[in-house]
Amino acid sequence: MEQTIFEALGRLRSDIPELAELLKLGYDQEIDSWRNIIDVKLLSRFSPGFPIVAAICGGGSSGKSSLFNSLLGEKLAPTGGKAGMNRRLLFSVPADRLDQPDFIANLIEPFQSPPQILHNQDDLLTPGTPLYVAHKSDFKNLVLLDTPDFDTGARGSYTNRDVTQKALEASDILIYIFTNSNYNNRDNMDFISRMLTGIGRRKCFLIYRVYPSFSEQEVHEHAMIVARGIYGDEADKYLLGIYRTDEDNRVAAGEHFMTLRSLRSRDPDFWKALESIDTHQLRFELHATILDDVLERSAKLLENAHVSLKELSLFLDCLQTAQSHCVHEALKHFPMDRVLKRFARIWSETDPAHVKVMRKTGALIEFPLKALLSAAGWAKSHLYAEKPDASIKDFSEKLDEDLVTAVTGMHHQAVSPQITVSNSINDPVAARMLETIEHIRTRKGLINAHPPHADMAGDGTTYNFVVGVHTSVLSEQEKLRRKDFKSILQSIRAHKETVAGISREMENDLQNLADHFRSKMNLWAKVSQTFWAFMNVLPATVAITYVLSTGDPVGAAGIKVKLTGLFGAKDLYALFAIPATTGMKKADRKQLEIMLEPIVETWLIHKLKIIQDLFEAHITGDILHKADGIIVEAKRLINDVEISLKTCRKGVVQ
């Protein structure tokens, strides 16, 4: 194996499990098996000098330990008629290998246990770490492994299944011994098939322990049922040989070793078959198939990670959109008088000297100007007034009601198993969410996975999205669910005055807005002669005041001011009922919108940020931050995995 492939495999081995854990993909058992194969077959033992490891395996009372002893010519493992008697793995290694540095440690490494030598056969009767013993047979390049029963137990709960699976995954070939009572056991056959063909294609010997009265044809037919159950149509390609051993009471009593004989003319004597295994060729073929399957499995896990990342991004978009809606819900009522008062004061304080003089003398008498100056007087008594009025109290009460409604709605969305939001069809976030859902459905269709836990419907003007919470943030959601909602609500309501007030930052923004209006006054075009002809000498808010104070309530109309969301929804509107004067022209109304929109938006930008910070501090913050962090890290890991896969595939092709 080239060093570049070796290193890339090492990165895959660490990155994919980390990615799966990060996104909570839920393939823990599959990934553990995949990682174990890489450890024991492609990283730690990729050496032509490492001996063949042959695992003897089978169901309860099939004769595994008797076969183990028979092949080695000495009684090393206890035998008997009781199923599930042996509970540990026993390695028998060539005696001359014991002096090789780290040989035993590398052999036992997949089991993450310190190597222990077998001192007493009874030690095999209790669960524990793997044991090893030296054998004196002629198999100088073979490690024989005796395994516990893999079918002791019931209803899918098997006592020795985990340790046996690790042993079989760590082996190069299997020697599968079965009897007439379990040769057609579907569960046993499926387990062996997964071990031999799940990742890579490993070869095996089949040994049928059968009554002497069974004919060769019957034994062969039964054995081929097993072979095809394991390998399918490729059985002949991967079978190293088929052998029978007849029932013998002396063997059962431990007084005699098993006698094996081949069923097919092309199969040599079993001992010769073991000795004639070409270690280099076997490893080459085995590792080629294992590497192909490891990379294929890696690609599938990567694809699932891609889909899961898209699902998390969709959830985050949906949660942010829901929060954006709830934040705006908390500010449904705009304190028009209060903000305009402050803006009018800022404007008047920065009026040029000649305008201030003109306002004091009232020297100009043309009707439009008189009307405007009259409005200015109204502004002085109403907009500039310092004493609290009923509108301020009314706004405070409405703000409190809106906060309670918004907090309740946001909390409900954040702790629910799914989030429901509506977006305008023109909203770019809605378009992105639609694209994400289609992307997920397409990719999940390709990998035969369940459809995304998301749905949407449209009515021509809006899209309604229903998106399930992503598994990676369930822990943060549960933390929020355990918090006392009344405490959350009380904490947010305690900041009501901050929300209602005008901060220093907002003062600065209103000042900048006033400066901006002055710089643009001589550029305004197509304005009404009645109200805007003298805007170069009179404050903009005076004209606005005139409209507000002389408007005909019967002719009132709403001005829809388009707002930019802090995140999530980008096509939100604030609708403010502004009384329109009788006969106000369309151009006048348009100009009014142009002037009001930045004032409204300035106030809302500050207040939206305050509400958003409160929501994130007490409700959504942990979930949003967790999702953001996972997305960043998952993108990095996905990129690293893609690079490692590309390196491995390139090396395999070469």
N, C-alpha and C positions, 0 to 999 in steps of 0.2 A: 504494500500500500504506500503510495506517495505521501510525503509528509504534509503536503497541502490538503489532501483529502482527509488524512488523519486529524489534522487540526480543525478542519471544517466540520467533521463529524463530532468532534469534541464540543464545538460551539453549538451545534444542533442539539446535542445531548443535554446541554444546560439551558439553552434559550427557549426551546419549545415547551418544556415543563413550566418554566417561569411564565411564559406567555399564556399557557393554559390556566395556570393558577391566577394570574392577573385578571383575565377575562372570565374566570369561573366557567370554563368550557364544559366541565363535567365529564371528562374522559380519563379520570384518575387511574382506573385499573388498566385501561388500554395503554396509557402513557407509561405507567410503571413497567408493563411488559415490554414495550418498545424500548424504553431506556435500558432495561436489563439486558435485552438482546445486544444493544450497542456495546454495553459494558463488557459482557462476557464473550461476545463473538467477534466484535469488530475493533475493539480498542485494546483490551488487556491480553488477548491471545492471538493476535495476528502475527504469529511466528511459526515458520515451517518446522521448527524444532520441538514445538509443543506437542505432546502425544495426543492421540485420539482419545476422547472421552466417550465411552459407550455406557448409556444408562439402561439398566434393566428395569422395566416398569410393567405394571399390570394391575388388575383388580385384586380384591381380597382373596386369599387362599389360592392364588393362581400358580404359586411355586417360584416366586422371584428369588427368594433367599436360597432355595435349593439349587436353582440354576446358577446363581452367583457362586456358591460353593463348588458346584460341579465344574464350572469353567476354570476355576483357579486351582482345583485339585486339593483343596483343604477346607475344613469346616471353620469359616470365619464368622458367619452370621447365624444366629439361632433360627431354627426351623420348627414348624409344628403345624397343627391343623386349625389353629385359631386365626381368624381374619383380623388384620390390623395389629398384629403382635409387635412388629418392629416399627418404631416411631421416629427413628433418626436416619439420616443419610450416612452411608458408609462407603468411603472411597478406598479402593485397593490399588495401590500404585506400585510400579516396578521398584524393587529394592534399590537399584543403582541410581534411581532418580532422587532419593532422599537427601543425597549429598549436594544436589544442585542448589545454589543460593536462590531463595525466594520461590522455589518451585511449589512447595505446599501452600505458601501464602497466596500465590497467584491462582492456585487451583481452588482454594476456599474463598477467595476474594468476593465472588458474586454473592455470597451468603452473609457478607459483612460480619463474620464471626472469626475469632482467633482459632487457628488450627489446633485440634486435640487428637492425640493418638488413642486408638482403642486399646484399653487394658483389660476390659471385662465385657464379654458378650451381653451381659445383662444390662449394660449401659444403653444398649440399643432399644430396650423395652420402654424407656421413658423419653418424652420429648426433650430436645436440647440441640446444641450446636452440632454441625457435621463432624464425623469422626473419620480417621483414616488409618490404614494398616498397610504394611508392605506385603506384596505377594511374591512368591518364588516361582511363578510359572514362566513359560517361554515368551509371554507377551511383553516384550521389552518396550514397545511403543504404544501401549494401551493402558488407559486408566479405566477400570471397571467400577461402575457405581450402582450400588443397591439402593433402591428407593422404597419408601413406605407405600402402602396401598393408597390409591388416589380415589377410591370409591367407598371407603369406610365412612358411614354416616347415612343420612336420609334426608329427603326433600330438599336437595340442593345444598345442604350444609355438610361439607365433607371435612373430616377431622384433619387429614394430612394434605389436602389439596394444594394449599399455598406453598408449602415447602417442597412438595413434589414438582409443582409447576416450575419453580426456580431451578430445580435440579435438571429437569428435562430441557429447559431453555438454555442451560449452560452446557449441554451435551452436544457432541458432534453427530452421533448416531444413536438410535434407540433400538433396544432389543425388547420387543413387545411380546409378552407371554400371556396367553389366554386359554380358556377352557371351554368345554362344550356348553357350560352353563352361562357363560357371559360373552361368547364370541360375537353375538348379534345384539349386544347391549348398546342401544343407540347413544346413551349418555357417555359411556366409556369411549365409544368410537369417536364421538364428536370432540371429546377432550383430547384424545391422542391426535386427531386430525389438526386441531388448533396448534398443538405443540409442534407438529411436523411441517405444517404448511402455513401457519399464521404469518410469520415473517421469515422469508427464505423457504427453501425446500430441502429438508433433511431426509436422508435415507434411513431405512430401518430393516431389521431382521424380524420375521414373524415366526413365533414358536407356538405350536398348538399342542397343549397337554391334553391327551385324549385317551379314551379306552382302547385297548389293543384290538377290539372287535371292529373298530371303524376302518373302512376300506380307504385305500390311498385316494380314490376319487372323492369320497365324502370329505376327507380331511382337506383335500385341495379346494373343493368347492367352498367349504366353510372359510378357509383361509383367504380365498379371493373375495368373499363377502367383506371380510375385514379390510383387505387391501384397497378395494374400491371405495369402501366407506371412508378411508383415510385420504387417499390420493385421487379418487375419481378415475377418469379415463387414463391418467398418467401413472397408474399403479406399477406397471411393468418397468417403467423408467427409474423408479425410485426404490423398488424392492431389492435389497441385497441378497435375499434368499428366504425360502419358506421351509421350515423344519417341523418335525413332529417329535414329541417325546411321549411315550406311553406311560399310563398310570402304573406305578410299581409301589407296593406296600413298603418295600425296603427303603425306597427313596423317601417316602413319607415319614418313616421312622428315623431318618437320618443315618441309615446304615449303609447307604449306597448312593453313588452319584447318578445324575440323570444321564440317559443315553439319547443322543439326538441323531436323527437321520434326515437327509434332504428329501423333499417331495418332487423336485424338478431335476431333470437330468443335468441341467447346466449349473446347478448349485453344487459346489464342492463340499467336502466335509466341513462342518461348522468351524472347527478350530483352524483349519486351513483358510477358510473364508475370512476369519478375523485377521490372521497373519498376513494375508495377501492384500489387505486394504492399502491402497496407495494414498498415504497421508497427504502428500502435496496436492494431488489431483482432487482428492475429496474436499480438502480445505478450499482450493481454488473454486470449485463448483459451488460449494456451500456458501462461501463468502460473497460470490458474485450474486447469487439469488437473494441472500440476506441484504446485501447493500441495495439492490434494486427495490426490495420491499420496504426497507427502512426509508429510502428516499421517497417512495410512493406514499408511504404512511405519513411522512413528514409533510409532503405536499398537501395531503388531505387535511391534516391538522392545521396547516397554514391557511388553507381555504376557509376552514371553520373559524379561525381567528379573524380573518378578513371580514367574514359575515358578522361575527360577534361585535367587532369594532364598529361596523356600520350601524348595528342595532344600538350600541351604546351612544353613538353620535346622534342617532335619531331620538333616543330617549332624552339626551341632553338638550337638543333643539326644542323638544316638546316641553320639557320642564322650564326652560328659559322663556319660552313663549308664554306658558301659563303664568310665570312670575311677572312677565312684562304686562300681561293683561291685568293681573291682580294689583300691580303697582299703580297702573292707570286708574283702576277701579277705586283706589284709595283717594284719588284726587279728581273725582268727578266734578266737584264744585270749584269754580275758579273765583277768587276774591277780586273781581274786576276793579271795584272802587279802591280797594286797599293798595293794589299794585300800581294803578294809574295815579293815585295820590302821590306815591313815592316818585314815580317817573316824572310827573308834572312838576314836583318840587325841584328835582334834579335839573329838569330842563329850565325852569324859570331862574334858578340860581346861576345858571351859566348863560343866560340871555346876554346878547351884546348890550352895551350901554344905551344906544339909541332906542332899542326896543323897550328897555326898562323905563326910559323917560316917556316914551309914547304911551306906555300903559298907564303911567301916572297922570299925564295931562289929558288924555282922551281927546287930543286935538283933531284927529281925523274923524270926519262925520259921514263919510260915504256909508250907505246902508250895509253892504256886506261887512265892512269893517266894524260898524257899530254892533252888528250881530255877533261878530266874533269877540269883540271886547265885552259885550254883555255876557257871553259865554265864559269869558275869562273871569268875570265877577262871580259867576256861579261856581266856577272852579275854585276860586279863592275861599268861598264860604263852605263848599262841600268837599272838594278834593283835598284841599290843604288843611282841613280841620284836624286838630290834634285829639279832640275828645273822642272817646269810643262811641260808636253808634251801633244801632241794632243789627246792621249788616255784618259787622265783625263778629258779634255774638252768634248770629245765625250761621255764619260760615264755620265757626268753631264747633257748633253742635253737629252740623252736617259732616264736618271732617271726622269727628269722633265716630259717627255712624258709619261713614265710609270705611274708616280704618278697621272697625270690627268686622264688617262684611268682607273686606279684602283679606284680612288676616285669616279669618275662618275659611274662606275659599282656598287660599294658598296652602294652609295646613292640610286641608282635606286632600288636595291634589298631591302634596308631597308624601303623604303616608299611604295613599291608595295603591293597590296593585297595578293600576293603570292610570294614565293621565289623559284627559280629554280636553282638547282645545279646538277653537275655530279660528281660521285665518282667511283673510281676503285672498281671492284667486290671483290678485296682482302682487301679493306679498312675496318678495324673493325668498324668504325663509320657507314659506309654504311650498314654493317650487322646489327648493332644496330637499325638503322633507318628502315630497312626492317622488323625486328622483331617487332618494335613498331607499324608500320602500320598494320601488321597482327593482333597484339594484339588488336588494336583499332577496327578493322573490326569485329573481333570475339565478343568482348564485346558489340559493338553497335548492332550486329545482335541479341544478346541475349536479349537486352532491347528494340528492335524494334526502334532504333534511326537512324537518318540519317547517311550515311557512312561518314568517316572522310574526311575533306577537304584536302586530300593529294592523290597523285598518283605517280606511278613510272613505268619505263620501262627500259629494259636492252637490250644490243646488244651483250652480251657475254664477253665484257671487262669492261664496265662501266654501272652504274645505273644512270638513270636520275630521279631526284626527283622534284616534284612540290608540295609545302606545303603551305597552306593558313595561313595567320597571325592569331594568337590566339586573341580572343576578349579581354583577360585580359591586353594586351599591346597596344591596339588600341589608347589609350590616349597618350602614349609615342610616338607612330608612328606619330600621328597627330601633336605633338609638333615639331618633326623633319621635318615634311612636311612644317610647317609654317616658318622654318628657311630659310634664303637666301642662296641658294646653292653656289653662287659666293663667298660669305664670307667664307663659309666652305672650299672651294677649295683653296682660297687665304691663309687661316690660315694654312692649311696642307703644301702647297708649301713653305711657309715661313720657314719650318724646313728642307728644302732640304739639306742644308749643314750639318746638324746634321746627316742626313741619310747617306750622302756620306763619312763623316769623320770617322777616327779611334779613338774611345773613349779610355779613360784610362782603362775601364773594358775590352775592347777588347785587348788592349796591354797586360794586365795581362793574358788573356786567351791564346794569342799567345805565351807568355813566357812559360806558363804551357805546351802548346802543344810542344814547342821546347824541354823542359825538358823531356816530355814523349817520344818523338822520340829518344832522346839520350839513355834513359833507355831501349828502345826496340831494338836498332840497332843491338846488338849482337844476337838477337833472330830471326831476319828475316831469312826466309828460302826460298829456291828455287828462288833465284833472278838471274837476267841476269849477266853473267860474264862480259859482256862488260861495263855495267854502274854501277853495284852495288857491285862489288867485294871489293872495297876499301871504302865502306860506313862507316867502323869503324874509318876511319881517315879523311874523307871528309864530308862537310855539305850536308845534304839531298837536300837542294834547289839548290845546284850546279848541281846535277844530273838532277833535274827537269828542271833547266835552259838549260842544254845541250839538253834535249829533245825538249824544246820549241824553242831553237835557231837554231837547226840543222835539225828540222823536215822538211819533204817533204810536201809542201802544197797540192800536188796532192793526197797524201795518207792520208790526214787529216781525222780524225774520231772523233765522239763525245763521251765524257765520261759522263755517266749518274750517277750523285751522288744522292743517296737516302737521302731525308731529312725528319726530323720529324716535323710535324706541331705543332704550339703552342697549338692549340686545333682544334677540328673539324677533318678535313681530316688528316690521319696519313700515307698515302701512296703517298706522293708527291715526285717529282724528279726535280732536277735542271740539265739541259742538257747544257754542256759547250763544245764548239768546240775546241779541243786540236789537233794541228797538230801532226801526228804520223810519226816517222822516217821510212824510207823505210826498210821493212823487220823486223820491231819491232815485237818481239815475244809476244805471248799471255801472258806469264808470266810477261814480262816487262810492258805490258799495265795494267795488274792486279795490279802490284806493284805501278804503277803510280796512279791508282785510289785509292789505299789504302792510299797513301801519300796526294793526293789532297783533298780527301773527308773531313778529319777533318779541313783542312784550310778553305775550302769553307763553311763548316758547322759552324765554329766559327764565320766567318763574318756574315753569314745569321742569326744566332741565335740573334745576337745583333741588326741587322737591322730589322728583323721581329718583334722583341719586340718594337722597336721604331715606326714602321709603325702601329702595332696593337694599341699601346697607342694613337697614333694620331687619328686613326679611331674611337676608343672608346671615346676619348675626344670630337670629333666633329660630329660623325655620330651615331654609334651603342650603345654607352655606356649606355644611359638611358634605352634603350629597353632591353639590355642584363642584366643589373642590376635588372630591374623590374622583368623580367622573372625568374632570379635566386632567387630573394627574394620570389616571389610567390611560386615557387616550394618547397623551404624549408618550408615555412609556411603551404602550403597545405598538405605536407607530415605529418607535426605535427598534423594538425587538423584531417586529415583522420585517423591517428592512434588513436587519442582521441575518435573520433566517433565510430570506430570499438570496442574499449574497452567499451564504454557506451552501444552500442548495445548488446554486449556479456553479459554485466551485466543485462540488462533488460530482455533479452531472458532467461537467466539462472533463474532469479527470477520468470518469468511467468511459466516456466516449473515446478519449485518447488511448 
